[in-house]
Amino acid sequence: MVASQIRVNIEGFRSVGRADIIIDGITVVAGENGSGKSTISKLLYHLYKTTSDFDELVLRELQLRLKDVFRFLDILQHELYTVIKDRNIREEIRKDLLILRRKSDNSPDIQLNKWISIINKMAYFYSFQQDLFEEDKRIKTSTRNFRLKQIMRDVLKISTFDENENSPLNLDQISNFVESLFKEADGKIKSRPTSLFIESLRSIFSSDELPDVFYVLEYEEEIISLTKNYLSIPYSIQNVIYIDTPMMLGEEDSDNPHWDDLNELLSKSSKVDISKISGSISRDIIHGEISINDGSDFGRDFIYKRDDGHTYDLLDCATGVKSFGIIQLLLKNGSLTDKTLLIIDEPESHLHPQWIIEYARLIVMLHKIIGVKFFIASHNPDMVSAIKYISEKEAIDKNLNYYIAKKREMIYLYDYKHLKTDIDPIFESFNIALERIHQYGA
């Protein structure tokens, strides 16, 4: 039995009625606007982003939940700073908090130990500074304690709390809360709950609506499903990249997480070994080289050095150059491997007809030489046919799958029909445009 590496099944989500999509090499989907192609792209992207970065996402969520705890400790250290006379102790507490503020690559266990150690230290100093607080006539100790307790109550998200203004501040509650957050994060990393992916979908699509059916098979085994409690670890696809427009280049803090992810990926340092595909982009297509700014006078990160020696800020270059530049940077920094799923929405956009063919060839060669897997949504007959015929010439068409979105009668839902390598039905849909030209031009 020849099993598909990846098979994705989606039913009843937004405009997608039914889609059973194979991703073995190069998968191309075609269909009119609003047929759900971008929906499938986003589902695939956020699925594999969640599964490949699961631990990092859990730890990022943990840091967000620790923000209020850090704020409380920052307030407490400031109170201590105003009364502690020993300068060395004051600076030690401030430096401890700076350690918590910085992003850490240490394991969660090491991070937890730092948090508990610092909280215990602050509790020790606070308990031994009560006389100094009482000497500070500007603020009564009881008032200070009351405020800190109210802040603690909000941090701990509890309704009942010791509000006796004369009772000491109990920082053990903060230690226990922090320990519970780390324990919860550790449990998620070990069990990999599907809920993290579901939360991601609801955030990305700004809706509580979920697909009626969504599952992923890897070599015919179900590894991911909305009905399963956990996300298995995929093997065939270990990282995912989503390009929906070259205009995302250089955009910071956008409303599109995949733009931010891609910009971060493109900014990685290049490796010494440059693939022959990257060389072909420079030599045969853009007649120049794309690289990361090495400290020249350019204010932004990406530069285009043309063969004639002229150097330009890539953000000021033609969008076609950006399109190929993005691929070249990903090649240079080693982001494209045989375990990469590269999702490209309308790669033909902004490209001259000649460069559409070059881009199609680039897709084919990236799969043939490196093994990159593709999910491509296209409206362009040249792109659709070029991928087919170049794949046949390079003898990789066995890994090529076309789909067309067919609209159901009297309802705005589309079913994706598997065409294998037959592109005639896609061209029949393109012919509608020619009919409209004759209709409106007659």
C-alpha positions in Angstrom: 0.0 0.0 0.0 1.3 3.4 -1.0 0.2 5.8 1.8 0.1 9.5 1.6 2.5 11.3 3.8 -0.1 13.9 4.9 -3.8 13.9 4.3 -6.0 16.7 5.7 -9.7 16.4 6.0 -11.9 19.5 6.6 -15.7 19.7 6.6 -18.1 22.5 7.4 -15.8 25.4 8.1 -16.6 28.9 6.7 -16.9 28.4 2.9 -15.3 25.0 2.9 -17.9 22.3 2.5 -15.6 19.3 2.1 -11.9 19.1 1.4 -9.8 15.9 1.5 -6.3 17.2 0.7 -3.2 15.2 0.0 0.2 16.8 0.7 2.9 14.6 -0.6 4.9 17.1 -2.7 3.3 19.9 -4.5 -0.4 20.5 -3.9 -2.1 23.1 -6.0 -5.7 24.3 -5.3 -7.7 26.5 -7.6 -11.1 28.1 -7.2 -13.0 31.3 -7.4 -12.6 34.1 -4.8 -14.3 33.2 -1.5 -14.1 29.4 -2.0 -12.0 28.9 1.1 -8.5 28.5 -0.2 -7.1 31.0 2.3 -9.1 29.3 5.1 -7.4 26.0 4.3 -4.0 27.8 4.2 -4.5 29.4 7.6 -5.7 26.1 9.1 -2.6 24.3 7.8 -0.3 27.0 8.9 -1.6 27.4 12.5 -1.9 23.6 12.9 1.7 23.0 12.1 2.9 26.2 13.8 1.2 24.9 17.0 2.6 21.4 16.7 6.1 22.4 15.8 6.4 25.2 18.4 4.2 23.7 21.0 6.6 24.0 23.9 7.5 27.6 23.0 3.9 28.6 22.8 3.1 27.1 26.2 6.1 28.9 27.7 5.0 32.2 26.0 1.6 31.8 27.5 3.2 31.2 30.9 5.2 34.4 30.6 2.1 36.3 29.9 0.4 34.9 33.0 3.5 35.8 35.1 3.3 39.5 34.0 1.0 40.5 36.9 3.2 38.6 39.4 6.2 40.4 38.1 4.4 43.8 38.4 3.5 43.0 42.0 7.2 42.1 42.8 8.3 45.3 41.1 6.0 47.3 43.3 7.2 45.5 46.4 10.9 46.0 45.6 10.2 49.7 45.1 8.7 49.8 48.6 11.7 48.1 50.0 14.0 50.3 48.0 12.6 53.4 49.7 13.4 52.2 53.3 16.4 49.8 53.0 19.5 51.7 53.9 22.0 49.1 52.7 22.8 50.1 49.1 24.1 46.6 48.2 20.9 45.0 49.3 18.8 47.5 47.3 20.8 46.8 44.1 20.7 43.1 44.7 16.9 43.1 44.7 16.8 45.2 41.6 19.2 42.9 39.7 17.1 39.9 40.7 14.0 41.4 39.1 16.0 42.2 35.9 16.8 38.5 35.7 13.1 37.7 35.8 12.4 40.4 33.2 14.8 39.1 30.6 13.8 36.3 28.1 15.5 33.1 29.3 16.5 30.1 27.4 16.8 28.1 30.7 14.5 25.1 31.3 11.2 25.7 33.1 12.6 24.0 36.3 15.5 26.5 36.4 13.2 29.4 35.8 10.9 28.3 38.5 13.7 28.0 41.0 14.8 31.6 40.2 11.2 32.9 40.7 10.8 31.1 44.1 14.3 32.1 45.2 13.7 35.7 44.5 10.2 35.7 46.0 11.6 34.1 49.2 14.4 36.7 49.3 11.9 39.6 49.0 9.7 38.0 51.7 12.7 37.8 54.0 13.7 41.4 53.5 10.1 42.6 53.8 9.5 40.8 57.1 12.6 42.3 58.6 11.9 45.8 57.5 8.7 46.4 59.3 10.3 48.7 61.8 11.7 50.8 58.9 8.3 51.0 57.3 6.8 52.2 60.6 9.5 54.9 60.8 8.5 56.1 57.3 5.8 58.6 58.4 4.8 59.4 54.8 2.8 56.3 54.5 1.3 54.3 57.3 2.3 50.6 57.5 -1.3 49.5 57.6 -2.2 51.5 54.5 0.8 50.0 52.6 -0.1 46.5 53.7 -3.7 47.0 52.6 -2.7 48.2 49.1 -0.3 45.3 48.7 -2.9 42.8 49.8 -5.4 44.2 47.3 -2.9 43.9 44.5 -2.1 40.3 45.6 -5.8 39.5 45.5 -6.0 40.6 41.9 -2.9 38.8 40.9 -4.1 35.5 42.5 -7.6 36.0 41.1 -9.3 35.2 44.4 -12.4 36.8 46.0 -11.8 36.0 49.7 -8.7 37.4 51.2 -7.2 38.4 54.6 -8.0 42.1 54.8 -6.8 42.6 58.4 -4.6 45.6 57.8 -2.3 44.7 60.7 -1.6 41.1 59.6 1.7 40.5 57.9 1.9 40.1 54.1 2.0 36.4 53.2 4.2 36.0 50.1 3.9 32.2 50.4 0.7 32.6 48.4 2.6 34.2 45.6 5.2 31.4 45.6 2.4 28.8 45.5 0.7 30.6 42.7 3.8 30.8 40.6 4.6 27.2 41.3 1.1 26.2 40.1 1.5 28.2 36.9 4.8 26.4 36.1 3.3 23.0 37.0 0.3 23.7 34.7 2.7 24.6 31.9 4.8 21.5 32.5 1.7 19.4 32.3 0.7 21.0 29.0 4.1 20.4 27.5 3.9 16.7 28.5 0.3 16.1 27.4 0.1 18.4 24.4 -3.6 19.2 24.7 -5.6 19.9 21.5 -7.1 22.9 23.3 -4.0 25.0 22.5 -4.7 24.6 18.8 -8.4 25.3 19.2 -7.6 28.5 21.1 -5.3 29.5 18.2 -8.1 28.9 15.7 -10.5 31.0 17.6 -8.0 33.8 17.9 -7.0 33.8 14.2 -10.5 33.6 12.8 -12.0 35.8 15.5 -14.8 33.4 16.1 -15.8 30.5 18.3 -16.8 28.6 15.2 -14.8 25.4 14.6 -14.8 23.0 11.6 -17.5 20.3 11.8 -14.7 17.8 10.9 -11.0 18.4 11.0 -8.3 15.7 11.2 -4.9 15.0 9.8 -3.5 11.6 8.8 0.2 10.8 8.5 0.9 7.6 6.6 -2.9 6.8 7.2 -2.7 7.1 11.0 -4.8 9.9 12.5 -2.3 12.1 14.4 -4.4 15.2 14.9 -8.1 15.7 15.3 -10.4 18.2 17.1 -12.0 15.2 18.8 -8.7 13.9 20.2 -7.5 15.2 23.6 -3.9 15.6 22.5 -1.8 16.6 19.4 0.6 13.9 18.2 4.1 15.0 17.1 4.2 15.1 13.3 7.2 13.7 11.4 6.7 14.5 7.7 6.2 18.2 8.4 8.3 19.8 11.2 8.2 23.5 10.2 5.8 25.6 8.2 6.1 28.9 6.4 3.2 31.0 5.0 3.7 33.6 2.2 0.5 35.4 1.1 2.2 38.6 -0.2 5.7 39.8 -0.7 4.5 43.2 0.7 4.8 41.7 4.3 8.5 42.2 4.1 9.8 44.5 6.8 6.3 44.9 8.4 6.7 44.8 12.2 4.0 44.1 14.8 1.3 43.5 12.1 -2.1 42.1 12.7 -1.1 38.9 10.8 1.0 36.6 13.0 2.3 34.7 10.0 3.8 38.0 8.7 5.6 38.5 12.0 6.8 34.9 12.0 8.1 35.2 8.4 10.0 38.4 9.1 11.6 36.9 12.1 12.6 33.8 10.1 14.0 36.0 7.2 16.2 37.9 9.7 18.1 34.7 10.8 21.8 34.8 10.0 22.8 33.1 6.7 24.8 30.0 6.6 28.1 29.7 4.6 26.9 26.9 2.3 24.6 28.5 -0.4 22.5 26.1 -2.4 22.7 26.0 -6.2 19.0 27.0 -6.3 19.9 30.3 -4.5 22.7 30.8 -7.1 20.2 30.2 -9.9 17.9 32.9 -8.5 20.7 35.4 -8.5 22.2 34.4 -11.8 19.1 33.6 -14.0 16.3 35.6 -12.5 16.9 38.7 -10.4 20.5 39.3 -11.6 21.7 40.1 -8.1 21.9 39.0 -4.5 19.6 39.4 -1.6 21.1 39.6 1.9 20.8 40.8 5.4 22.0 44.3 6.1 25.6 44.0 7.4 25.8 47.4 9.0 25.8 49.7 6.0 24.0 53.0 5.8 20.6 51.3 5.1 18.1 51.8 7.8 16.3 48.5 7.2 17.4 44.9 7.3 17.3 43.5 3.7 19.4 44.7 0.8 19.5 43.9 -2.9 22.9 44.1 -4.6 22.5 44.1 -8.3 25.1 42.6 -10.7 26.2 46.0 -11.8 27.3 46.8 -8.3 24.4 49.1 -7.3 22.9 48.3 -3.9 19.3 49.0 -2.9 17.1 48.6 0.1 15.0 45.6 -0.8 11.9 47.2 0.6 12.1 49.8 -2.1 12.5 47.3 -4.9 9.9 45.8 -7.2 7.5 43.3 -5.6 8.7 40.6 -8.0 12.3 41.0 -6.7 10.9 40.7 -3.2 9.1 37.5 -4.1 12.3 35.8 -5.2 14.3 37.5 -2.5 12.1 35.9 0.2 12.8 32.5 -1.1 16.6 33.2 -1.5 16.8 34.4 2.1 15.0 31.3 3.4 17.4 29.1 1.4 20.4 31.0 2.7 19.5 30.6 6.3 18.6 26.9 6.0 14.8 27.4 6.7 13.8 25.2 3.8 14.2 21.4 4.3 12.5 18.2 3.3 10.4 18.6 6.5 9.2 22.1 5.5 5.6 22.9 4.4 5.7 26.1 2.3 2.3 27.6 1.9 2.0 30.2 -0.9 -1.1 32.1 -1.6 -1.2 33.3 -5.3 2.5 33.2 -6.0 1.9 34.7 -9.4 0.8 38.0 -7.9 3.0 41.0 -8.9 5.0 38.8 -11.3 5.7 39.4 -15.0 4.5 36.4 -17.2 8.1 35.3 -17.7 8.8 35.4 -14.0 5.6 33.4 -13.3 7.2 30.6 -15.2 10.5 31.1 -13.4 8.7 30.9 -10.0 6.9 27.7 -11.1 10.2 26.2 -12.0 11.6 27.3 -8.6 8.7 25.5 -6.8 9.4 22.3 -8.7 13.2 22.5 -8.1 12.8 23.2 -4.4 10.8 20.0 -4.1 13.0 17.9 -6.4 16.3 18.9 -4.9 15.5 19.7 -1.3 12.2 17.9 -0.8 10.2 21.0 0.3 6.4 20.3 0.4 4.1 22.9 -1.0 0.5 24.0 -0.6 -0.3 26.6 -3.3 -3.4 28.5 -4.1 -3.4 29.9 -7.6 -5.7 31.7 -10.1 -3.2 31.9 -12.9 -3.3 29.5 -15.9 0.4 30.0 -16.6 1.3 29.1 -13.0 -1.0 26.1 -13.0 0.2 24.7 -16.3 3.9 25.5 -15.7 4.0 23.5 -12.5 2.5 20.6 -14.3 4.7 20.5 -17.3 7.9 21.3 -15.5 7.1 18.6 -12.9 6.6 16.1 -15.7 10.0 17.1 -17.3 11.7 16.8 -13.9 10.0 13.4 -13.3 8.4 14.5 -10.0 4.7 14.6 -11.2 3.9 11.5 -9.1 4.1 13.9 -6.1 1.8 16.5 -7.8 -1.8 16.9 -6.8 -4.4 19.4 -8.2 -7.7 20.3 -6.6 -10.5 22.5 -7.8 -13.2 24.1 -5.5 -16.7 23.3 -6.8 -19.6 25.4 -5.5 -22.6 23.5 -4.2 -25.9 24.5 -5.8 -27.9 27.2 -4.0 -25.5 27.4 -1.1 -22.2 29.2 -0.5 -20.2 26.1 0.3 -17.4 24.6 -1.9 -16.2 21.0 -2.2 -12.6 20.4 -3.3 -12.4 17.8 -6.0 -9.2 15.9 -6.4 -7.9 16.1 -10.0 -4.6 14.3 -9.5 -2.6 15.9 -12.4 -5.5 16.7 -14.7 -5.6 20.4 -15.1 -8.3 20.6 -17.8 -11.2 21.3 -15.2 -9.2 24.2 -13.8 -8.8 25.6 -17.3 -12.5 25.2 -17.9 -13.1 27.5 -14.9 -10.6 30.0 -16.2 -12.4 30.0 -19.6 -15.4 31.7 -17.8 -13.2 34.9 -17.8 -12.8 34.7 -21.6 -16.6 34.2 -22.0 -17.1 37.4 -19.9 -14.7 39.3 -22.1 -16.7 38.3 -25.2 -20.0 39.1 -23.4 -19.0 42.6 -22.2 -16.9 43.4 -25.3 -19.5 42.3 -27.8 
